Amino acid sequence: MLLHCISYDNMGESAQATEWFLQLLGIVPTDAAILERLGQMCAAEGDMSQAYQYHFDVSYCVLIAICLMAGEGQFSCDSKLSVL
């Protein structure tokens, strides 16, 4: 599935690439690489609001991963990051 995403993106078929990346994101919703790629594609198309959201989600996922690896505890899934 990832090969489809990358292939369409490399061929310049952003609509198809976005569709495949979104399907992949449905399977792995916290994959920072997928979120980053979607953010880049949205920025290239001029949708800066959506690009910002994807880039924010990347930072959030990376921050959670770092804190969990550091043993900082569990996180709640509300509108803000909080250590329980």
mmCIF file of the N, C-alpha and C atoms, coordinates in Angstrom:
data_MODEL
# 
_entry.id   MODEL 
# 
loop_
_atom_site.group_PDB 
_atom_site.id 
_atom_site.type_symbol 
_atom_site.label_atom_id 
_atom_site.label_alt_id 
_atom_site.label_comp_id 
_atom_site.label_asym_id 
_atom_site.label_entity_id 
_atom_site.label_seq_id 
_atom_site.pdbx_PDB_ins_code 
_atom_site.Cartn_x 
_atom_site.Cartn_y 
_atom_site.Cartn_z 
_atom_site.occupancy 
_atom_site.B_iso_or_equiv 
_atom_site.pdbx_formal_charge 
_atom_site.auth_seq_id 
_atom_site.auth_comp_id 
_atom_site.auth_asym_id 
_atom_site.auth_atom_id 
_atom_site.pdbx_PDB_model_num 
ATOM 1   N N  . MET A 1 1  ? 0.826  -1.187 0.000   1.00 0.00 ? 1  MET A N  1 
ATOM 2   C CA . MET A 1 1  ? 0.000  0.000  0.000   1.00 0.00 ? 1  MET A CA 1 
ATOM 3   C C  . MET A 1 1  ? 0.876  1.259  0.000   1.00 0.00 ? 1  MET A C  1 
ATOM 4   N N  . LEU A 1 2  ? 1.960  1.213  0.781   1.00 0.00 ? 2  LEU A N  1 
ATOM 5   C CA . LEU A 1 2  ? 2.860  2.359  0.828   1.00 0.00 ? 2  LEU A CA 1 
ATOM 6   C C  . LEU A 1 2  ? 3.489  2.612  -0.533  1.00 0.00 ? 2  LEU A C  1 
ATOM 7   N N  . LEU A 1 3  ? 3.778  1.546  -1.270  1.00 0.00 ? 3  LEU A N  1 
ATOM 8   C CA . LEU A 1 3  ? 4.348  1.717  -2.607  1.00 0.00 ? 3  LEU A CA 1 
ATOM 9   C C  . LEU A 1 3  ? 3.384  2.437  -3.541  1.00 0.00 ? 3  LEU A C  1 
ATOM 10  N N  . HIS A 1 4  ? 2.087  2.169  -3.407  1.00 0.00 ? 4  HIS A N  1 
ATOM 11  C CA . HIS A 1 4  ? 1.093  2.895  -4.205  1.00 0.00 ? 4  HIS A CA 1 
ATOM 12  C C  . HIS A 1 4  ? 1.142  4.382  -3.880  1.00 0.00 ? 4  HIS A C  1 
ATOM 13  N N  . CYS A 1 5  ? 1.205  4.700  -2.600  1.00 0.00 ? 5  CYS A N  1 
ATOM 14  C CA . CYS A 1 5  ? 1.246  6.097  -2.169  1.00 0.00 ? 5  CYS A CA 1 
ATOM 15  C C  . CYS A 1 5  ? 2.433  6.819  -2.782  1.00 0.00 ? 5  CYS A C  1 
ATOM 16  N N  . ILE A 1 6  ? 3.592  6.221  -2.616  1.00 0.00 ? 6  ILE A N  1 
ATOM 17  C CA . ILE A 1 6  ? 4.824  6.853  -3.092  1.00 0.00 ? 6  ILE A CA 1 
ATOM 18  C C  . ILE A 1 6  ? 4.846  6.935  -4.612  1.00 0.00 ? 6  ILE A C  1 
ATOM 19  N N  . SER A 1 7  ? 4.381  5.870  -5.268  1.00 0.00 ? 7  SER A N  1 
ATOM 20  C CA . SER A 1 7  ? 4.373  5.863  -6.735  1.00 0.00 ? 7  SER A CA 1 
ATOM 21  C C  . SER A 1 7  ? 3.497  6.978  -7.293  1.00 0.00 ? 7  SER A C  1 
ATOM 22  N N  . TYR A 1 8  ? 2.276  7.099  -6.779  1.00 0.00 ? 8  TYR A N  1 
ATOM 23  C CA . TYR A 1 8  ? 1.391  8.160  -7.257  1.00 0.00 ? 8  TYR A CA 1 
ATOM 24  C C  . TYR A 1 8  ? 1.964  9.539  -6.962  1.00 0.00 ? 8  TYR A C  1 
ATOM 25  N N  . ASP A 1 9  ? 2.568  9.683  -5.775  1.00 0.00 ? 9  ASP A N  1 
ATOM 26  C CA . ASP A 1 9  ? 3.153  10.967 -5.412  1.00 0.00 ? 9  ASP A CA 1 
ATOM 27  C C  . ASP A 1 9  ? 4.311  11.309 -6.343  1.00 0.00 ? 9  ASP A C  1 
ATOM 28  N N  . ASN A 1 10 ? 5.168  10.349 -6.628  1.00 0.00 ? 10 ASN A N  1 
ATOM 29  C CA . ASN A 1 10 ? 6.308  10.584 -7.522  1.00 0.00 ? 10 ASN A CA 1 
ATOM 30  C C  . ASN A 1 10 ? 5.878  10.869 -8.953  1.00 0.00 ? 10 ASN A C  1 
ATOM 31  N N  . MET A 1 11 ? 4.723  10.340 -9.372  1.00 0.00 ? 11 MET A N  1 
ATOM 32  C CA . MET A 1 11 ? 4.219  10.603 -10.725 1.00 0.00 ? 11 MET A CA 1 
ATOM 33  C C  . MET A 1 11 ? 3.486  11.933 -10.808 1.00 0.00 ? 11 MET A C  1 
ATOM 34  N N  . GLY A 1 12 ? 3.340  12.613 -9.672  1.00 0.00 ? 12 GLY A N  1 
ATOM 35  C CA . GLY A 1 12 ? 2.665  13.900 -9.669  1.00 0.00 ? 12 GLY A CA 1 
ATOM 36  C C  . GLY A 1 12 ? 1.158  13.799 -9.618  1.00 0.00 ? 12 GLY A C  1 
ATOM 37  N N  . GLU A 1 13 ? 0.628  12.629 -9.324  1.00 0.00 ? 13 GLU A N  1 
ATOM 38  C CA . GLU A 1 13 ? -0.818 12.436 -9.221  1.00 0.00 ? 13 GLU A CA 1 
ATOM 39  C C  . GLU A 1 13 ? -1.214 12.585 -7.756  1.00 0.00 ? 13 GLU A C  1 
ATOM 40  N N  . SER A 1 14 ? -1.275 13.841 -7.321  1.00 0.00 ? 14 SER A N  1 
ATOM 41  C CA . SER A 1 14 ? -1.477 14.119 -5.904  1.00 0.00 ? 14 SER A CA 1 
ATOM 42  C C  . SER A 1 14 ? -2.830 13.658 -5.378  1.00 0.00 ? 14 SER A C  1 
ATOM 43  N N  . ALA A 1 15 ? -3.863 13.721 -6.185  1.00 0.00 ? 15 ALA A N  1 
ATOM 44  C CA . ALA A 1 15 ? -5.181 13.283 -5.712  1.00 0.00 ? 15 ALA A CA 1 
ATOM 45  C C  . ALA A 1 15 ? -5.169 11.794 -5.384  1.00 0.00 ? 15 ALA A C  1 
ATOM 46  N N  . GLN A 1 16 ? -4.590 10.998 -6.280  1.00 0.00 ? 16 GLN A N  1 
ATOM 47  C CA . GLN A 1 16 ? -4.499 9.553  -6.031  1.00 0.00 ? 16 GLN A CA 1 
ATOM 48  C C  . GLN A 1 16 ? -3.575 9.262  -4.857  1.00 0.00 ? 16 GLN A C  1 
ATOM 49  N N  . ALA A 1 17 ? -2.449 9.960  -4.797  1.00 0.00 ? 17 ALA A N  1 
ATOM 50  C CA . ALA A 1 17 ? -1.502 9.753  -3.703  1.00 0.00 ? 17 ALA A CA 1 
ATOM 51  C C  . ALA A 1 17 ? -2.152 10.085 -2.363  1.00 0.00 ? 17 ALA A C  1 
ATOM 52  N N  . THR A 1 18 ? -2.869 11.207 -2.310  1.00 0.00 ? 18 THR A N  1 
ATOM 53  C CA . THR A 1 18 ? -3.543 11.604 -1.074  1.00 0.00 ? 18 THR A CA 1 
ATOM 54  C C  . THR A 1 18 ? -4.553 10.557 -0.650  1.00 0.00 ? 18 THR A C  1 
ATOM 55  N N  . GLU A 1 19 ? -5.320 10.042 -1.605  1.00 0.00 ? 19 GLU A N  1 
ATOM 56  C CA . GLU A 1 19 ? -6.318 9.011  -1.292  1.00 0.00 ? 19 GLU A CA 1 
ATOM 57  C C  . GLU A 1 19 ? -5.650 7.779  -0.673  1.00 0.00 ? 19 GLU A C  1 
ATOM 58  N N  . TRP A 1 20 ? -4.544 7.338  -1.264  1.00 0.00 ? 20 TRP A N  1 
ATOM 59  C CA . TRP A 1 20 ? -3.841 6.163  -0.741  1.00 0.00 ? 20 TRP A CA 1 
ATOM 60  C C  . TRP A 1 20 ? -3.210 6.447  0.614   1.00 0.00 ? 20 TRP A C  1 
ATOM 61  N N  . PHE A 1 21 ? -2.622 7.642  0.783   1.00 0.00 ? 21 PHE A N  1 
ATOM 62  C CA . PHE A 1 21 ? -2.032 7.984  2.077   1.00 0.00 ? 21 PHE A CA 1 
ATOM 63  C C  . PHE A 1 21 ? -3.104 8.046  3.166   1.00 0.00 ? 21 PHE A C  1 
ATOM 64  N N  . LEU A 1 22 ? -4.280 8.561  2.845   1.00 0.00 ? 22 LEU A N  1 
ATOM 65  C CA . LEU A 1 22 ? -5.358 8.624  3.829   1.00 0.00 ? 22 LEU A CA 1 
ATOM 66  C C  . LEU A 1 22 ? -5.844 7.232  4.203   1.00 0.00 ? 22 LEU A C  1 
ATOM 67  N N  . GLN A 1 23 ? -5.895 6.316  3.226   1.00 0.00 ? 23 GLN A N  1 
ATOM 68  C CA . GLN A 1 23 ? -6.261 4.934  3.540   1.00 0.00 ? 23 GLN A CA 1 
ATOM 69  C C  . GLN A 1 23 ? -5.217 4.308  4.463   1.00 0.00 ? 23 GLN A C  1 
ATOM 70  N N  . LEU A 1 24 ? -3.960 4.566  4.167   1.00 0.00 ? 24 LEU A N  1 
ATOM 71  C CA . LEU A 1 24 ? -2.885 4.040  4.999   1.00 0.00 ? 24 LEU A CA 1 
ATOM 72  C C  . LEU A 1 24 ? -2.927 4.659  6.396   1.00 0.00 ? 24 LEU A C  1 
ATOM 73  N N  . LEU A 1 25 ? -3.251 5.932  6.473   1.00 0.00 ? 25 LEU A N  1 
ATOM 74  C CA . LEU A 1 25 ? -3.366 6.613  7.758   1.00 0.00 ? 25 LEU A CA 1 
ATOM 75  C C  . LEU A 1 25 ? -4.501 6.018  8.591   1.00 0.00 ? 25 LEU A C  1 
ATOM 76  N N  . GLY A 1 26 ? -5.543 5.511  7.934   1.00 0.00 ? 26 GLY A N  1 
ATOM 77  C CA . GLY A 1 26 ? -6.624 4.842  8.646   1.00 0.00 ? 26 GLY A CA 1 
ATOM 78  C C  . GLY A 1 26 ? -6.161 3.563  9.321   1.00 0.00 ? 26 GLY A C  1 
ATOM 79  N N  . ILE A 1 27 ? -5.137 2.939  8.761   1.00 0.00 ? 27 ILE A N  1 
ATOM 80  C CA . ILE A 1 27 ? -4.592 1.715  9.336   1.00 0.00 ? 27 ILE A CA 1 
ATOM 81  C C  . ILE A 1 27 ? -3.582 2.034  10.433  1.00 0.00 ? 27 ILE A C  1 
ATOM 82  N N  . VAL A 1 28 ? -2.751 3.040  10.187  1.00 0.00 ? 28 VAL A N  1 
ATOM 83  C CA . VAL A 1 28 ? -1.691 3.424  11.135  1.00 0.00 ? 28 VAL A CA 1 
ATOM 84  C C  . VAL A 1 28 ? -1.822 4.928  11.407  1.00 0.00 ? 28 VAL A C  1 
ATOM 85  N N  . PRO A 1 29 ? -2.769 5.326  12.271  1.00 0.00 ? 29 PRO A N  1 
ATOM 86  C CA . PRO A 1 29 ? -3.071 6.754  12.445  1.00 0.00 ? 29 PRO A CA 1 
ATOM 87  C C  . PRO A 1 29 ? -1.978 7.591  13.107  1.00 0.00 ? 29 PRO A C  1 
ATOM 88  N N  . THR A 1 30 ? -0.999 6.961  13.713  1.00 0.00 ? 30 THR A N  1 
ATOM 89  C CA . THR A 1 30 ? 0.047  7.729  14.389  1.00 0.00 ? 30 THR A CA 1 
ATOM 90  C C  . THR A 1 30 ? 1.397  7.605  13.695  1.00 0.00 ? 30 THR A C  1 
ATOM 91  N N  . ASP A 1 31 ? 1.406  7.242  12.428  1.00 0.00 ? 31 ASP A N  1 
ATOM 92  C CA . ASP A 1 31 ? 2.666  7.112  11.698  1.00 0.00 ? 31 ASP A CA 1 
ATOM 93  C C  . ASP A 1 31 ? 3.151  8.501  11.293  1.00 0.00 ? 31 ASP A C  1 
ATOM 94  N N  . ALA A 1 32 ? 4.242  8.939  11.913  1.00 0.00 ? 32 ALA A N  1 
ATOM 95  C CA . ALA A 1 32 ? 4.758  10.290 11.682  1.00 0.00 ? 32 ALA A CA 1 
ATOM 96  C C  . ALA A 1 32 ? 5.175  10.506 10.232  1.00 0.00 ? 32 ALA A C  1 
ATOM 97  N N  . ALA A 1 33 ? 5.710  9.478  9.578   1.00 0.00 ? 33 ALA A N  1 
ATOM 98  C CA . ALA A 1 33 ? 6.159  9.624  8.186   1.00 0.00 ? 33 ALA A CA 1 
ATOM 99  C C  . ALA A 1 33 ? 4.974  9.868  7.251   1.00 0.00 ? 33 ALA A C  1 
ATOM 100 N N  . ILE A 1 34 ? 3.868  9.178  7.484   1.00 0.00 ? 34 ILE A N  1 
ATOM 101 C CA . ILE A 1 34 ? 2.674  9.375  6.659   1.00 0.00 ? 34 ILE A CA 1 
ATOM 102 C C  . ILE A 1 34 ? 2.105  10.766 6.896   1.00 0.00 ? 34 ILE A C  1 
ATOM 103 N N  . LEU A 1 35 ? 2.016  11.166 8.156   1.00 0.00 ? 35 LEU A N  1 
ATOM 104 C CA . LEU A 1 35 ? 1.501  12.500 8.481   1.00 0.00 ? 35 LEU A CA 1 
ATOM 105 C C  . LEU A 1 35 ? 2.371  13.588 7.859   1.00 0.00 ? 35 LEU A C  1 
ATOM 106 N N  . GLU A 1 36 ? 3.684  13.401 7.923   1.00 0.00 ? 36 GLU A N  1 
ATOM 107 C CA . GLU A 1 36 ? 4.612  14.380 7.354   1.00 0.00 ? 36 GLU A CA 1 
ATOM 108 C C  . GLU A 1 36 ? 4.422  14.488 5.843   1.00 0.00 ? 36 GLU A C  1 
ATOM 109 N N  . ARG A 1 37 ? 4.312  13.346 5.192   1.00 0.00 ? 37 ARG A N  1 
ATOM 110 C CA . ARG A 1 37 ? 4.143  13.341 3.722   1.00 0.00 ? 37 ARG A CA 1 
ATOM 111 C C  . ARG A 1 37 ? 2.832  14.017 3.332   1.00 0.00 ? 37 ARG A C  1 
ATOM 112 N N  . LEU A 1 38 ? 1.756  13.735 4.067   1.00 0.00 ? 38 LEU A N  1 
ATOM 113 C CA . LEU A 1 38 ? 0.476  14.395 3.794   1.00 0.00 ? 38 LEU A CA 1 
ATOM 114 C C  . LEU A 1 38 ? 0.592  15.903 4.006   1.00 0.00 ? 38 LEU A C  1 
ATOM 115 N N  . GLY A 1 39 ? 1.317  16.310 5.045   1.00 0.00 ? 39 GLY A N  1 
ATOM 116 C CA . GLY A 1 39 ? 1.524  17.735 5.290   1.00 0.00 ? 39 GLY A CA 1 
ATOM 117 C C  . GLY A 1 39 ? 2.281  18.396 4.154   1.00 0.00 ? 39 GLY A C  1 
ATOM 118 N N  . GLN A 1 40 ? 3.294  17.728 3.642   1.00 0.00 ? 40 GLN A N  1 
ATOM 119 C CA . GLN A 1 40 ? 4.060  18.262 2.524   1.00 0.00 ? 40 GLN A CA 1 
ATOM 120 C C  . GLN A 1 40 ? 3.196  18.373 1.268   1.00 0.00 ? 40 GLN A C  1 
ATOM 121 N N  . MET A 1 41 ? 2.374  17.366 1.028   1.00 0.00 ? 41 MET A N  1 
ATOM 122 C CA . MET A 1 41 ? 1.514  17.388 -0.161  1.00 0.00 ? 41 MET A CA 1 
ATOM 123 C C  . MET A 1 41 ? 0.478  18.508 -0.070  1.00 0.00 ? 41 MET A C  1 
ATOM 124 N N  . CYS A 1 42 ? -0.094 18.692 1.120   1.00 0.00 ? 42 CYS A N  1 
ATOM 125 C CA . CYS A 1 42 ? -1.079 19.772 1.297   1.00 0.00 ? 42 CYS A CA 1 
ATOM 126 C C  . CYS A 1 42 ? -0.421 21.137 1.113   1.00 0.00 ? 42 CYS A C  1 
ATOM 127 N N  . ALA A 1 43 ? 0.786  21.297 1.640   1.00 0.00 ? 43 ALA A N  1 
ATOM 128 C CA . ALA A 1 43 ? 1.504  22.564 1.491   1.00 0.00 ? 43 ALA A CA 1 
ATOM 129 C C  . ALA A 1 43 ? 1.807  22.835 0.020   1.00 0.00 ? 43 ALA A C  1 
ATOM 130 N N  . ALA A 1 44 ? 2.190  21.795 -0.709  1.00 0.00 ? 44 ALA A N  1 
ATOM 131 C CA . ALA A 1 44 ? 2.491  21.956 -2.132  1.00 0.00 ? 44 ALA A CA 1 
ATOM 132 C C  . ALA A 1 44 ? 1.257  22.362 -2.926  1.00 0.00 ? 44 ALA A C  1 
ATOM 133 N N  . GLU A 1 45 ? 0.087  21.929 -2.464  1.00 0.00 ? 45 GLU A N  1 
ATOM 134 C CA . GLU A 1 45 ? -1.165 22.281 -3.134  1.00 0.00 ? 45 GLU A CA 1 
ATOM 135 C C  . GLU A 1 45 ? -1.726 23.605 -2.642  1.00 0.00 ? 45 GLU A C  1 
ATOM 136 N N  . GLY A 1 46 ? -1.072 24.208 -1.644  1.00 0.00 ? 46 GLY A N  1 
ATOM 137 C CA . GLY A 1 46 ? -1.500 25.504 -1.143  1.00 0.00 ? 46 GLY A CA 1 
ATOM 138 C C  . GLY A 1 46 ? -2.498 25.443 -0.003  1.00 0.00 ? 46 GLY A C  1 
ATOM 139 N N  . ASP A 1 47 ? -2.804 24.247 0.492   1.00 0.00 ? 47 ASP A N  1 
ATOM 140 C CA . ASP A 1 47 ? -3.739 24.098 1.613   1.00 0.00 ? 47 ASP A CA 1 
ATOM 141 C C  . ASP A 1 47 ? -2.944 24.160 2.916   1.00 0.00 ? 47 ASP A C  1 
ATOM 142 N N  . MET A 1 48 ? -2.585 25.360 3.300   1.00 0.00 ? 48 MET A N  1 
ATOM 143 C CA . MET A 1 48 ? -1.693 25.542 4.444   1.00 0.00 ? 48 MET A CA 1 
ATOM 144 C C  . MET A 1 48 ? -2.361 25.179 5.770   1.00 0.00 ? 48 MET A C  1 
ATOM 145 N N  . SER A 1 49 ? -3.661 25.356 5.870   1.00 0.00 ? 49 SER A N  1 
ATOM 146 C CA . SER A 1 49 ? -4.360 25.009 7.098   1.00 0.00 ? 49 SER A CA 1 
ATOM 147 C C  . SER A 1 49 ? -4.269 23.504 7.360   1.00 0.00 ? 49 SER A C  1 
ATOM 148 N N  . GLN A 1 50 ? -4.544 22.712 6.334   1.00 0.00 ? 50 GLN A N  1 
ATOM 149 C CA . GLN A 1 50 ? -4.472 21.261 6.489   1.00 0.00 ? 50 GLN A CA 1 
ATOM 150 C C  . GLN A 1 50 ? -3.019 20.814 6.667   1.00 0.00 ? 50 GLN A C  1 
ATOM 151 N N  . ALA A 1 51 ? -2.103 21.459 5.965   1.00 0.00 ? 51 ALA A N  1 
ATOM 152 C CA . ALA A 1 51 ? -0.679 21.136 6.103   1.00 0.00 ? 51 ALA A CA 1 
ATOM 153 C C  . ALA A 1 51 ? -0.228 21.374 7.539   1.00 0.00 ? 51 ALA A C  1 
ATOM 154 N N  . TYR A 1 52 ? -0.637 22.499 8.105   1.00 0.00 ? 52 TYR A N  1 
ATOM 155 C CA . TYR A 1 52 ? -0.294 22.801 9.492   1.00 0.00 ? 52 TYR A CA 1 
ATOM 156 C C  . TYR A 1 52 ? -0.815 21.711 10.425  1.00 0.00 ? 52 TYR A C  1 
ATOM 157 N N  . GLN A 1 53 ? -2.046 21.269 10.209  1.00 0.00 ? 53 GLN A N  1 
ATOM 158 C CA . GLN A 1 53 ? -2.631 20.245 11.080  1.00 0.00 ? 53 GLN A CA 1 
ATOM 159 C C  . GLN A 1 53 ? -1.835 18.944 11.015  1.00 0.00 ? 53 GLN A C  1 
ATOM 160 N N  . TYR A 1 54 ? -1.474 18.513 9.799   1.00 0.00 ? 54 TYR A N  1 
ATOM 161 C CA . TYR A 1 54 ? -0.686 17.284 9.675   1.00 0.00 ? 54 TYR A CA 1 
ATOM 162 C C  . TYR A 1 54 ? 0.679  17.439 10.346  1.00 0.00 ? 54 TYR A C  1 
ATOM 163 N N  . HIS A 1 55 ? 1.324  18.596 10.165  1.00 0.00 ? 55 HIS A N  1 
ATOM 164 C CA . HIS A 1 55 ? 2.631  18.817 10.786  1.00 0.00 ? 55 HIS A CA 1 
ATOM 165 C C  . HIS A 1 55 ? 2.511  18.879 12.311  1.00 0.00 ? 55 HIS A C  1 
ATOM 166 N N  . PHE A 1 56 ? 1.433  19.454 12.805  1.00 0.00 ? 56 PHE A N  1 
ATOM 167 C CA . PHE A 1 56 ? 1.191  19.474 14.251  1.00 0.00 ? 56 PHE A CA 1 
ATOM 168 C C  . PHE A 1 56 ? 1.024  18.052 14.770  1.00 0.00 ? 56 PHE A C  1 
ATOM 169 N N  . ASP A 1 57 ? 0.267  17.242 14.037  1.00 0.00 ? 57 ASP A N  1 
ATOM 170 C CA . ASP A 1 57 ? 0.055  15.850 14.445  1.00 0.00 ? 57 ASP A CA 1 
ATOM 171 C C  . ASP A 1 57 ? 1.372  15.079 14.495  1.00 0.00 ? 57 ASP A C  1 
ATOM 172 N N  . VAL A 1 58 ? 2.286  15.385 13.562  1.00 0.00 ? 58 VAL A N  1 
ATOM 173 C CA . VAL A 1 58 ? 3.610  14.747 13.579  1.00 0.00 ? 58 VAL A CA 1 
ATOM 174 C C  . VAL A 1 58 ? 4.315  15.096 14.885  1.00 0.00 ? 58 VAL A C  1 
ATOM 175 N N  . SER A 1 59 ? 4.338  16.379 15.249  1.00 0.00 ? 59 SER A N  1 
ATOM 176 C CA . SER A 1 59 ? 5.028  16.794 16.477  1.00 0.00 ? 59 SER A CA 1 
ATOM 177 C C  . SER A 1 59 ? 4.412  16.137 17.694  1.00 0.00 ? 59 SER A C  1 
ATOM 178 N N  . TYR A 1 60 ? 3.095  16.045 17.710  1.00 0.00 ? 60 TYR A N  1 
ATOM 179 C CA . TYR A 1 60 ? 2.379  15.445 18.833  1.00 0.00 ? 60 TYR A CA 1 
ATOM 180 C C  . TYR A 1 60 ? 2.755  13.969 18.961  1.00 0.00 ? 60 TYR A C  1 
ATOM 181 N N  . CYS A 1 61 ? 2.758  13.241 17.845  1.00 0.00 ? 61 CYS A N  1 
ATOM 182 C CA . CYS A 1 61 ? 3.096  11.812 17.865  1.00 0.00 ? 61 CYS A CA 1 
ATOM 183 C C  . CYS A 1 61 ? 4.541  11.606 18.308  1.00 0.00 ? 61 CYS A C  1 
ATOM 184 N N  . VAL A 1 62 ? 5.441  12.425 17.823  1.00 0.00 ? 62 VAL A N  1 
ATOM 185 C CA . VAL A 1 62 ? 6.851  12.297 18.191  1.00 0.00 ? 62 VAL A CA 1 
ATOM 186 C C  . VAL A 1 62 ? 7.043  12.624 19.671  1.00 0.00 ? 62 VAL A C  1 
ATOM 187 N N  . LEU A 1 63 ? 6.388  13.658 20.157  1.00 0.00 ? 63 LEU A N  1 
ATOM 188 C CA . LEU A 1 63 ? 6.499  14.028 21.568  1.00 0.00 ? 63 LEU A CA 1 
ATOM 189 C C  . LEU A 1 63 ? 6.005  12.902 22.465  1.00 0.00 ? 63 LEU A C  1 
ATOM 190 N N  . ILE A 1 64 ? 4.887  12.320 22.124  1.00 0.00 ? 64 ILE A N  1 
ATOM 191 C CA . ILE A 1 64 ? 4.355  11.210 22.918  1.00 0.00 ? 64 ILE A CA 1 
ATOM 192 C C  . ILE A 1 64 ? 5.324  10.038 22.897  1.00 0.00 ? 64 ILE A C  1 
ATOM 193 N N  . ALA A 1 65 ? 5.852  9.713  21.721  1.00 0.00 ? 65 ALA A N  1 
ATOM 194 C CA . ALA A 1 65 ? 6.791  8.599  21.619  1.00 0.00 ? 65 ALA A CA 1 
ATOM 195 C C  . ALA A 1 65 ? 8.036  8.836  22.472  1.00 0.00 ? 65 ALA A C  1 
ATOM 196 N N  . ILE A 1 66 ? 8.567  10.050 22.436  1.00 0.00 ? 66 ILE A N  1 
ATOM 197 C CA . ILE A 1 66 ? 9.759  10.367 23.225  1.00 0.00 ? 66 ILE A CA 1 
ATOM 198 C C  . ILE A 1 66 ? 9.464  10.239 24.722  1.00 0.00 ? 66 ILE A C  1 
ATOM 199 N N  . CYS A 1 67 ? 8.360  10.793 25.153  1.00 0.00 ? 67 CYS A N  1 
ATOM 200 C CA . CYS A 1 67 ? 8.009  10.735 26.572  1.00 0.00 ? 67 CYS A CA 1 
ATOM 201 C C  . CYS A 1 67 ? 7.735  9.310  27.025  1.00 0.00 ? 67 CYS A C  1 
ATOM 202 N N  . LEU A 1 68 ? 7.082  8.517  26.210  1.00 0.00 ? 68 LEU A N  1 
ATOM 203 C CA . LEU A 1 68 ? 6.822  7.131  26.586  1.00 0.00 ? 68 LEU A CA 1 
ATOM 204 C C  . LEU A 1 68 ? 8.120  6.334  26.663  1.00 0.00 ? 68 LEU A C  1 
ATOM 205 N N  . MET A 1 69 ? 9.040  6.595  25.735  1.00 0.00 ? 69 MET A N  1 
ATOM 206 C CA . MET A 1 69 ? 10.328 5.895  25.780  1.00 0.00 ? 69 MET A CA 1 
ATOM 207 C C  . MET A 1 69 ? 11.139 6.328  26.992  1.00 0.00 ? 69 MET A C  1 
ATOM 208 N N  . ALA A 1 70 ? 10.932 7.555  27.434  1.00 0.00 ? 70 ALA A N  1 
ATOM 209 C CA . ALA A 1 70 ? 11.652 8.062  28.602  1.00 0.00 ? 70 ALA A CA 1 
ATOM 210 C C  . ALA A 1 70 ? 10.993 7.622  29.907  1.00 0.00 ? 70 ALA A C  1 
ATOM 211 N N  . GLY A 1 71 ? 9.839  6.950  29.800  1.00 0.00 ? 71 GLY A N  1 
ATOM 212 C CA . GLY A 1 71 ? 9.165  6.457  30.986  1.00 0.00 ? 71 GLY A CA 1 
ATOM 213 C C  . GLY A 1 71 ? 8.413  7.510  31.758  1.00 0.00 ? 71 GLY A C  1 
ATOM 214 N N  . GLU A 1 72 ? 7.883  8.503  31.056  1.00 0.00 ? 72 GLU A N  1 
ATOM 215 C CA . GLU A 1 72 ? 7.183  9.602  31.721  1.00 0.00 ? 72 GLU A CA 1 
ATOM 216 C C  . GLU A 1 72 ? 5.755  9.251  32.108  1.00 0.00 ? 72 GLU A C  1 
ATOM 217 N N  . GLY A 1 73 ? 5.257  8.107  31.727  1.00 0.00 ? 73 GLY A N  1 
ATOM 218 C CA . GLY A 1 73 ? 3.906  7.727  32.128  1.00 0.00 ? 73 GLY A CA 1 
ATOM 219 C C  . GLY A 1 73 ? 2.960  7.590  30.964  1.00 0.00 ? 73 GLY A C  1 
ATOM 220 N N  . GLN A 1 74 ? 1.690  7.544  31.281  1.00 0.00 ? 74 GLN A N  1 
ATOM 221 C CA . GLN A 1 74 ? 0.654  7.405  30.268  1.00 0.00 ? 74 GLN A CA 1 
ATOM 222 C C  . GLN A 1 74 ? 0.123  8.776  29.890  1.00 0.00 ? 74 GLN A C  1 
ATOM 223 N N  . PHE A 1 75 ? -0.504 8.822  28.710  1.00 0.00 ? 75 PHE A N  1 
ATOM 224 C CA . PHE A 1 75 ? -1.073 10.079 28.226  1.00 0.00 ? 75 PHE A CA 1 
ATOM 225 C C  . PHE A 1 75 ? -2.564 9.930  28.041  1.00 0.00 ? 75 PHE A C  1 
ATOM 226 N N  . SER A 1 76 ? -3.289 10.981 28.342  1.00 0.00 ? 76 SER A N  1 
ATOM 227 C CA . SER A 1 76 ? -4.714 10.967 28.078  1.00 0.00 ? 76 SER A CA 1 
ATOM 228 C C  . SER A 1 76 ? -4.951 11.441 26.647  1.00 0.00 ? 76 SER A C  1 
ATOM 229 N N  . CYS A 1 77 ? -6.035 11.015 26.060  1.00 0.00 ? 77 CYS A N  1 
ATOM 230 C CA . CYS A 1 77 ? -6.347 11.378 24.677  1.00 0.00 ? 77 CYS A CA 1 
ATOM 231 C C  . CYS A 1 77 ? -7.423 12.449 24.651  1.00 0.00 ? 77 CYS A C  1 
ATOM 232 N N  . ASP A 1 78 ? -7.167 13.573 25.289  1.00 0.00 ? 78 ASP A N  1 
ATOM 233 C CA . ASP A 1 78 ? -8.105 14.675 25.212  1.00 0.00 ? 78 ASP A CA 1 
ATOM 234 C C  . ASP A 1 78 ? -7.519 15.765 24.328  1.00 0.00 ? 78 ASP A C  1 
ATOM 235 N N  . SER A 1 79 ? -8.042 16.961 24.407  1.00 0.00 ? 79 SER A N  1 
ATOM 236 C CA . SER A 1 79 ? -7.621 18.011 23.497  1.00 0.00 ? 79 SER A CA 1 
ATOM 237 C C  . SER A 1 79 ? -6.218 18.536 23.787  1.00 0.00 ? 79 SER A C  1 
ATOM 238 N N  . LYS A 1 80 ? -5.648 18.195 24.907  1.00 0.00 ? 80 LYS A N  1 
ATOM 239 C CA . LYS A 1 80 ? -4.293 18.642 25.199  1.00 0.00 ? 80 LYS A CA 1 
ATOM 240 C C  . LYS A 1 80 ? -3.473 17.489 25.765  1.00 0.00 ? 80 LYS A C  1 
ATOM 241 N N  . LEU A 1 81 ? -2.199 17.616 25.670  1.00 0.00 ? 81 LEU A N  1 
ATOM 242 C CA . LEU A 1 81 ? -1.287 16.595 26.150  1.00 0.00 ? 81 LEU A CA 1 
ATOM 243 C C  . LEU A 1 81 ? -1.176 16.705 27.668  1.00 0.00 ? 81 LEU A C  1 
ATOM 244 N N  . SER A 1 82 ? -1.385 15.594 28.352  1.00 0.00 ? 82 SER A N  1 
ATOM 245 C CA . SER A 1 82 ? -1.218 15.625 29.785  1.00 0.00 ? 82 SER A CA 1 
ATOM 246 C C  . SER A 1 82 ? -0.677 14.289 30.271  1.00 0.00 ? 82 SER A C  1 
ATOM 247 N N  . VAL A 1 83 ? 0.260  14.346 31.164  1.00 0.00 ? 83 VAL A N  1 
ATOM 248 C CA . VAL A 1 83 ? 0.832  13.130 31.740  1.00 0.00 ? 83 VAL A CA 1 
ATOM 249 C C  . VAL A 1 83 ? -0.001 12.763 32.948  1.00 0.00 ? 83 VAL A C  1 
ATOM 250 N N  . LEU A 1 84 ? -0.429 11.519 33.005  1.00 0.00 ? 84 LEU A N  1 
ATOM 251 C CA . LEU A 1 84 ? -1.241 11.060 34.151  1.00 0.00 ? 84 LEU A CA 1 
ATOM 252 C C  . LEU A 1 84 ? -0.348 10.626 35.300  1.00 0.00 ? 84 LEU A C  1 
# 
